[in-house]
Amino acid sequence: MTADPIDLRHSLTWRWALETSLNDQSPLEDRHQSFELTWKPELEAKLGPKTRLSSSLRLRADAFDRLAPGRPDRVSVSSINQPLEIGDRLELELRELTLEIQAGDTWWTLGKQQIVWGKADGLKVLDVVNPQDLREFILEDFKDSRIPLWAIRAEVPVGSTTFQWLWIPDRTYHLLPESGAAFEPTSPRLVPPTPDGFTVESLPIQRPTRWLEDSDAGLRVSAFFKGWDLTFNYLYHFADIPALYRTIDIGPTGPSIRVAPRYERSHLIGGTFANAFGDLTLRGELGYSTDRFVSVNEADDVDGVARGQELAWVLGLDGYGLSDTIWSVQLFHNHLTGVDQPLFIEPTETRLTWLVRRTFMNERLEAELQWLHDLDLDDGLARAEIRYDWTDTLGVELGIDVFYGDRDGLFGQFDSRDRLVLQGTWSP
């Protein structure tokens, strides 16, 4: 917060994405994935010695309209969280509107906000309080892909420990790409395949409807103990991806499957730890979900869904010993228990990520390489990016995203979506 009572700033970004997959034989003019122009005005105002207001908007236009073609059916987004759509290619969204009030030693944050738990790169374990707009899969920065929620957050320090309480009445969940979108999911791990000879009828998603009873709530306890940053996290929430319940009907016109998606409750219990040892930082996250609903690969199952429990963790090591260089290695592991039926997903999944970032020319030039690899399916994503600041207010970025692996894999399904990205930002 600056000394000025009002801080008004904005940024203007243009971004062009061109699909470059060697497997794609389509004409070059058909490979334009997006050309976006984004304007983000932000306001911070000090309303008193213990009160401040923060707000931000995002006006975004896309010339090609392939990431979310037409007017997407935003049934997963609550009525109080819908953006304003202007035609098919322009939208205005309120990204933040919070009032922060200090009452005694407690800070209250009221309004539309992002709440970040966990610090893993590329993939998530505990950072699931806010749902995510998956129109670009996981390629978009988390701060841009998180969907802000209307919530009440309280930070209460007690000695060297801080308690964070959350109440989230906003019933908004992941925004998934629809049919025809550039990153429409096709892997059977996410979209169970239709058996030969069957037709499929998809019913509307059954959303939670009760304002109070269907709210999410959470608690995070943070402490520093003998060099360790520690947290305990608990979230009572609806999972952001609906369970795909099904019924099979053998009618006079042939067999059909009726799919009835429904959001289901779960308890997430976990924690984080981090400690620095010279130039190395060791960190980790652990999360246990009491209820994980997954699709069953068994034709005669009564509803096509099984309920299990999932343990997920990440262990990361960050290095700062090399001049102007940061590197990071992470190991992610998920293990599903309590399910005996055959599934479309593997009950155990292990992924490895690697990142290195180096600056040059007194930090005016920055290069970054990132790699995510699934050790079980042998598919993944490789990313490279270089950024240059022409001035303090003007910068340009060039990047490439490359998917590889079998088309049934989480990453391999987008093997034809390799892309080159050019972006410029002006922040006066």
C-alpha positions as CSV (number, residue, x, y, z in Angstrom):
1,M,0.0,0.0,0.0
2,T,1.4,3.4,-1.0
3,A,1.3,6.5,1.1
4,D,-1.3,7.9,-1.3
5,P,-4.9,7.4,-0.2
6,I,-5.8,6.3,-3.7
7,D,-3.7,4.1,-6.0
8,L,-5.1,3.7,-9.5
9,R,-3.2,1.7,-12.1
10,H,-3.8,-0.4,-15.2
11,S,-2.2,-2.7,-17.7
12,L,-2.8,-3.5,-21.4
13,T,-1.8,-6.9,-22.8
14,W,-2.0,-8.3,-26.2
15,R,-1.3,-12.0,-26.9
16,W,-1.2,-14.1,-30.0
17,A,-1.2,-17.9,-29.9
18,L,-0.4,-20.0,-33.0
19,E,-0.7,-23.8,-33.0
20,T,2.5,-25.4,-34.3
21,S,2.0,-29.1,-33.8
22,L,3.8,-31.2,-36.5
23,N,0.9,-33.6,-36.4
24,D,-1.5,-30.8,-37.6
25,Q,-1.7,-30.6,-41.4
26,S,-4.3,-27.9,-41.4
27,P,-3.6,-24.6,-43.3
28,L,-1.7,-22.0,-41.4
29,E,-4.7,-19.6,-41.3
30,D,-6.6,-22.3,-39.4
31,R,-4.0,-22.6,-36.7
32,H,-4.6,-19.3,-35.0
33,Q,-5.7,-20.3,-31.5
34,S,-6.2,-16.8,-30.1
35,F,-5.4,-13.2,-30.5
36,E,-6.4,-11.5,-27.2
37,L,-6.4,-7.9,-26.0
38,T,-6.8,-7.6,-22.2
39,W,-7.2,-4.4,-20.2
40,K,-6.9,-4.6,-16.4
41,P,-7.7,-1.5,-14.3
42,E,-7.0,-1.8,-10.6
43,L,-7.8,0.5,-7.7
44,E,-6.7,0.6,-4.1
45,A,-8.1,3.2,-1.7
46,K,-7.3,3.8,1.9
47,L,-10.6,4.6,3.5
48,G,-9.3,5.0,7.0
49,P,-6.3,4.0,9.3
50,K,-7.7,0.4,9.5
51,T,-9.8,0.1,6.3
52,R,-8.9,-0.2,2.6
53,L,-10.7,-1.0,-0.6
54,S,-9.3,-3.0,-3.5
55,S,-10.8,-3.7,-6.8
56,S,-9.9,-4.8,-10.3
57,L,-11.6,-5.5,-13.6
58,R,-10.7,-7.5,-16.7
59,L,-11.9,-6.6,-20.1
60,R,-10.9,-9.3,-22.6
61,A,-11.4,-9.6,-26.3
62,D,-10.4,-12.5,-28.6
63,A,-10.4,-12.1,-32.4
64,F,-10.5,-15.9,-33.1
65,D,-12.8,-17.2,-30.4
66,R,-11.4,-20.8,-30.2
67,L,-10.6,-21.1,-26.5
68,A,-14.3,-20.6,-25.5
69,P,-16.2,-20.4,-28.7
70,G,-19.5,-18.6,-28.9
71,R,-21.2,-17.9,-25.5
72,P,-20.1,-20.7,-23.2
73,D,-22.7,-22.3,-21.0
74,R,-21.4,-21.2,-17.6
75,V,-23.7,-23.4,-15.6
76,S,-20.9,-24.1,-13.2
77,V,-20.6,-20.4,-12.3
78,S,-23.0,-18.8,-9.8
79,S,-25.4,-16.1,-10.8
80,I,-23.5,-13.6,-8.6
81,N,-20.2,-14.4,-10.3
82,Q,-21.1,-14.3,-14.0
83,P,-19.0,-12.0,-16.3
84,L,-20.7,-9.6,-18.6
85,E,-20.6,-11.0,-22.1
86,I,-20.6,-8.4,-25.0
87,G,-21.2,-10.4,-28.1
88,D,-19.3,-13.7,-28.6
89,R,-15.8,-12.3,-28.3
90,L,-15.7,-9.7,-25.6
91,E,-16.3,-10.0,-21.9
92,L,-16.0,-7.8,-18.8
93,E,-15.3,-9.5,-15.5
94,L,-15.0,-8.2,-11.9
95,R,-11.8,-9.9,-10.7
96,E,-11.6,-8.4,-7.2
97,L,-13.7,-6.3,-5.0
98,T,-12.6,-6.5,-1.3
99,L,-13.0,-4.4,1.8
100,E,-10.2,-5.1,4.3
101,I,-11.0,-4.0,7.9
102,Q,-8.8,-4.4,10.9
103,A,-10.7,-5.0,14.2
104,G,-8.4,-5.3,17.1
105,D,-5.7,-7.8,15.9
106,T,-8.0,-9.4,13.3
107,W,-8.0,-8.6,9.6
108,W,-11.3,-9.1,7.9
109,T,-11.4,-9.4,4.1
110,L,-14.9,-9.2,2.6
111,G,-15.9,-9.6,-1.0
112,K,-14.7,-11.2,-4.2
113,Q,-11.2,-12.6,-3.9
114,Q,-8.6,-15.2,-4.6
115,I,-7.5,-17.4,-1.6
116,V,-4.2,-19.2,-2.2
117,W,-3.3,-22.3,-0.3
118,G,-0.1,-24.1,-1.2
119,K,2.8,-23.0,-3.4
120,A,3.3,-25.9,-5.9
121,D,4.3,-25.0,-9.5
122,G,2.3,-26.2,-12.5
123,L,0.0,-28.6,-10.6
124,K,-2.1,-28.3,-7.4
125,V,-2.5,-30.2,-4.2
126,L,-4.0,-27.7,-1.6
127,D,-4.5,-24.7,-3.8
128,V,-8.2,-25.7,-4.5
129,V,-10.2,-23.1,-2.6
130,N,-10.9,-21.1,-5.8
131,P,-12.1,-23.1,-8.9
132,Q,-10.2,-22.7,-12.1
133,D,-11.1,-21.6,-15.7
134,L,-9.6,-24.4,-17.7
135,R,-10.2,-22.9,-21.2
136,E,-6.4,-23.2,-21.7
137,F,-6.0,-26.4,-19.7
138,I,-3.2,-25.5,-17.1
139,L,-1.2,-23.2,-19.4
140,E,-2.6,-19.9,-18.1
141,D,-1.0,-18.4,-15.0
142,F,-2.9,-19.5,-11.8
143,K,-3.6,-15.9,-10.8
144,D,-5.4,-15.4,-14.2
145,S,-7.1,-18.8,-14.4
146,R,-8.4,-18.9,-10.8
147,I,-12.1,-17.8,-10.6
148,P,-12.4,-15.3,-7.7
149,L,-15.1,-16.1,-5.2
150,W,-17.4,-14.0,-3.0
151,A,-16.2,-14.9,0.5
152,I,-15.4,-13.7,4.0
153,R,-11.9,-14.3,5.3
154,A,-10.6,-13.6,8.8
155,E,-6.9,-13.6,9.8
156,V,-6.5,-13.9,13.6
157,P,-3.0,-13.9,15.1
158,V,-2.5,-15.7,18.4
159,G,1.1,-15.3,19.5
160,S,3.3,-16.8,16.8
161,T,0.3,-18.6,15.2
162,T,-2.2,-17.2,12.7
163,F,-5.6,-18.6,12.2
164,Q,-7.4,-18.1,8.9
165,W,-11.1,-18.7,8.7
166,L,-13.1,-18.9,5.5
167,W,-16.7,-18.8,4.7
168,I,-17.6,-19.1,1.0
169,P,-21.3,-18.8,0.0
170,D,-20.4,-18.5,-3.7
171,R,-21.4,-21.8,-5.4
172,T,-19.0,-21.6,-8.4
173,Y,-17.0,-24.5,-9.7
174,H,-14.4,-25.3,-12.4
175,L,-15.3,-23.8,-15.8
176,L,-14.6,-26.7,-18.2
177,P,-14.1,-26.3,-22.0
178,E,-17.2,-27.2,-24.0
179,S,-17.4,-29.1,-27.2
180,G,-15.5,-27.5,-30.0
181,A,-13.1,-25.6,-27.7
182,A,-9.4,-25.7,-28.4
183,F,-8.7,-27.5,-25.1
184,E,-11.9,-29.6,-25.0
185,P,-11.0,-32.7,-22.9
186,T,-11.1,-36.0,-24.9
187,S,-9.1,-38.4,-22.7
188,P,-11.2,-41.3,-21.3
189,R,-9.6,-40.4,-18.0
190,L,-11.8,-37.3,-18.0
191,V,-14.6,-38.1,-20.5
192,P,-15.7,-41.8,-20.3
193,P,-16.1,-43.2,-23.8
194,T,-19.5,-44.2,-25.2
195,P,-19.8,-48.0,-25.9
196,D,-20.5,-49.0,-29.5
197,G,-24.1,-48.9,-30.4
198,F,-25.2,-46.6,-27.5
199,T,-26.5,-43.1,-27.7
200,V,-25.8,-40.6,-24.9
201,E,-28.2,-38.1,-23.3
202,S,-26.6,-35.5,-21.0
203,L,-28.9,-34.1,-18.3
204,P,-28.3,-30.6,-16.8
205,I,-25.8,-30.5,-13.9
206,Q,-27.3,-30.9,-10.5
207,R,-26.0,-27.9,-8.6
208,P,-26.1,-27.2,-4.9
209,T,-29.0,-24.8,-4.4
210,R,-29.1,-23.9,-0.7
211,W,-27.4,-20.6,0.1
212,L,-26.2,-21.4,3.7
213,E,-26.1,-25.2,3.9
214,D,-24.2,-25.6,0.6
215,S,-21.6,-23.0,1.5
216,D,-17.9,-24.0,1.7
217,A,-15.9,-23.3,4.8
218,G,-12.2,-23.7,5.7
219,L,-9.5,-23.2,8.3
220,R,-5.8,-22.7,7.9
221,V,-3.4,-22.5,10.9
222,S,0.1,-21.1,10.1
223,A,3.0,-21.2,12.5
224,F,6.8,-20.9,12.4
225,F,8.7,-23.6,14.5
226,K,12.4,-24.0,14.7
227,G,13.0,-22.8,11.2
228,W,10.0,-24.5,9.6
229,D,7.0,-22.7,8.1
230,L,4.1,-25.0,8.9
231,T,0.4,-24.9,8.1
232,F,-2.6,-27.1,8.8
233,N,-5.4,-26.8,6.3
234,Y,-9.0,-28.0,6.4
235,L,-11.6,-27.3,3.7
236,Y,-15.3,-28.5,3.7
237,H,-16.3,-28.1,0.1
238,F,-18.0,-29.3,-3.0
239,A,-15.5,-30.9,-5.5
240,D,-15.1,-28.6,-8.5
241,I,-15.6,-31.4,-11.1
242,P,-19.0,-33.1,-11.0
243,A,-19.5,-36.9,-10.7
244,L,-20.9,-38.4,-13.8
245,Y,-23.8,-40.6,-12.7
246,R,-25.3,-42.7,-15.4
247,T,-28.3,-44.9,-16.1
248,I,-28.6,-47.4,-19.0
249,D,-31.9,-47.8,-20.9
250,I,-32.7,-50.5,-23.4
251,G,-35.5,-48.9,-25.4
252,P,-37.3,-49.7,-28.6
253,T,-34.8,-47.5,-30.6
254,G,-31.8,-49.1,-29.1
255,P,-29.6,-48.9,-26.0
256,S,-28.9,-45.4,-24.5
257,I,-27.0,-43.9,-21.6
258,R,-28.4,-41.1,-19.6
259,V,-25.6,-39.0,-17.8
260,A,-26.6,-36.9,-14.8
261,P,-23.6,-34.9,-13.5
262,R,-23.8,-33.9,-9.8
263,Y,-21.4,-32.0,-7.5
264,E,-20.5,-33.9,-4.4
265,R,-19.2,-32.9,-1.0
266,S,-15.7,-33.7,0.4
267,H,-13.5,-32.9,3.3
268,L,-9.9,-31.9,2.5
269,I,-7.4,-32.2,5.3
270,G,-3.7,-31.4,4.9
271,G,-0.8,-29.2,5.5
272,T,2.4,-27.7,4.2
273,F,6.0,-27.3,5.3
274,A,9.0,-25.4,4.2
275,N,12.5,-24.7,5.4
276,A,15.6,-23.1,4.0
277,F,19.0,-24.9,4.2
278,G,21.6,-22.5,2.8
279,D,20.9,-22.1,-0.9
280,L,18.3,-24.8,-0.8
281,T,14.6,-24.7,0.2
282,L,12.7,-27.9,1.0
283,R,9.0,-27.7,0.8
284,G,6.0,-30.0,0.6
285,E,2.2,-30.3,0.7
286,L,-0.1,-33.1,1.8
287,G,-3.8,-33.4,1.2
288,Y,-6.3,-36.1,2.0
289,S,-9.8,-36.0,0.4
290,T,-12.4,-38.1,2.3
291,D,-14.6,-38.4,-0.8
292,R,-13.4,-38.7,-4.4
293,F,-16.0,-39.7,-7.0
294,V,-14.6,-41.4,-10.1
295,S,-16.2,-43.0,-13.2
296,V,-16.2,-46.8,-13.3
297,N,-15.1,-48.8,-16.4
298,E,-17.7,-51.4,-15.9
299,A,-20.8,-51.7,-18.1
300,D,-23.1,-53.3,-15.5
301,D,-22.2,-51.0,-12.6
302,V,-25.5,-49.6,-11.2
303,D,-24.7,-45.8,-11.6
304,G,-21.2,-45.7,-13.2
305,V,-19.6,-43.9,-10.2
306,A,-17.5,-45.1,-7.3
307,R,-16.6,-43.2,-4.1
308,G,-13.1,-43.5,-2.7
309,Q,-10.5,-41.6,-0.7
310,E,-7.5,-39.8,-2.2
311,L,-4.1,-39.0,-0.7
312,A,-2.1,-36.4,-2.6
313,W,1.3,-35.0,-1.9
314,V,4.1,-33.0,-3.5
315,L,7.7,-32.7,-2.4
316,G,9.8,-29.8,-3.8
317,L,13.4,-28.7,-3.7
318,D,14.3,-25.1,-4.8
319,G,17.9,-24.0,-5.4
320,Y,19.2,-20.4,-5.4
321,G,23.0,-21.0,-5.3
322,L,23.7,-20.3,-9.0
323,S,24.2,-16.6,-9.9
324,D,20.9,-15.0,-11.2
325,T,19.4,-18.5,-11.4
326,I,16.5,-20.3,-9.7
327,W,15.8,-24.0,-10.2
328,S,13.1,-26.2,-8.8
329,V,12.2,-30.0,-8.8
330,Q,8.9,-31.4,-7.7
331,L,7.5,-34.9,-7.2
332,F,3.7,-35.2,-7.2
333,H,1.9,-38.3,-6.1
334,N,-1.8,-39.2,-5.9
335,H,-3.2,-42.5,-4.5
336,L,-6.8,-43.5,-4.6
337,T,-8.1,-46.1,-2.1
338,G,-11.4,-47.7,-1.3
339,V,-12.4,-48.5,-4.9
340,D,-12.5,-52.1,-6.1
341,Q,-14.1,-51.6,-9.5
342,P,-12.0,-51.1,-12.7
343,L,-11.6,-47.4,-13.4
344,F,-10.7,-45.1,-16.4
345,I,-7.9,-43.5,-14.3
346,E,-5.0,-45.2,-12.6
347,P,-5.4,-45.4,-8.8
348,T,-1.8,-44.3,-8.4
349,E,-0.3,-41.4,-10.3
350,T,3.1,-39.9,-10.1
351,R,4.3,-36.8,-11.9
352,L,7.7,-35.1,-12.0
353,T,8.2,-31.4,-12.7
354,W,11.4,-29.4,-13.3
355,L,11.8,-25.6,-13.7
356,V,14.8,-23.4,-14.2
357,R,14.7,-19.6,-14.5
358,R,17.6,-17.2,-15.2
359,T,17.9,-13.5,-15.5
360,F,20.3,-11.5,-17.7
361,M,21.2,-7.8,-18.3
362,N,20.5,-6.7,-14.8
363,E,17.1,-8.6,-14.8
364,R,15.8,-7.0,-17.9
365,L,15.9,-10.3,-19.7
366,E,14.5,-13.5,-18.2
367,A,14.5,-17.1,-19.6
368,E,12.5,-19.9,-18.2
369,L,12.2,-23.7,-18.9
370,Q,9.5,-25.9,-17.4
371,W,8.8,-29.6,-17.8
372,L,6.0,-31.7,-16.5
373,H,6.1,-35.5,-17.0
374,D,3.8,-38.3,-16.0
375,L,5.9,-41.2,-14.9
376,D,3.0,-43.7,-15.3
377,L,1.6,-42.7,-18.7
378,D,4.9,-41.3,-20.1
379,D,3.2,-38.2,-21.4
380,G,3.8,-34.6,-20.4
381,L,4.3,-30.9,-21.3
382,A,7.4,-28.9,-22.0
383,R,7.4,-25.1,-21.9
384,A,10.0,-22.4,-22.8
385,E,9.7,-18.7,-22.4
386,I,11.8,-15.6,-22.7
387,R,10.8,-12.2,-21.5
388,Y,12.4,-8.8,-22.1
389,D,11.6,-5.5,-20.5
390,W,12.2,-2.7,-23.1
391,T,11.4,-0.1,-20.4
392,D,10.0,-0.1,-16.9
393,T,6.5,-0.1,-18.4
394,L,6.8,-2.0,-21.6
395,G,7.7,-5.7,-22.0
396,V,7.5,-8.5,-24.5
397,E,7.4,-12.3,-24.1
398,L,7.9,-15.2,-26.5
399,G,7.1,-18.8,-25.5
400,I,6.4,-22.3,-26.8
401,D,4.2,-25.0,-25.2
402,V,4.7,-28.6,-26.4
403,F,2.6,-31.6,-25.4
404,Y,3.6,-35.2,-26.0
405,G,2.4,-38.7,-25.2
406,D,-0.6,-41.0,-25.9
407,R,-3.9,-39.3,-26.7
408,D,-5.5,-41.1,-23.8
409,G,-3.2,-39.3,-21.3
410,L,-3.9,-36.1,-19.4
411,F,-1.2,-34.2,-21.4
412,G,-1.1,-36.4,-24.5
413,Q,-4.7,-35.7,-25.4
414,F,-3.5,-32.2,-26.5
415,D,-0.6,-33.4,-28.6
416,S,-2.1,-31.4,-31.6
417,R,-2.3,-28.3,-29.5
418,D,1.4,-27.4,-29.4
419,R,1.6,-23.6,-29.7
420,L,3.8,-20.6,-30.1
421,V,2.8,-17.6,-28.0
422,L,3.9,-13.9,-28.5
423,Q,2.8,-11.4,-25.9
424,G,3.3,-7.7,-25.1
425,T,2.4,-5.8,-21.9
426,W,2.2,-2.1,-21.2
427,S,1.9,-1.1,-17.5
428,P,2.2,2.7,-17.2
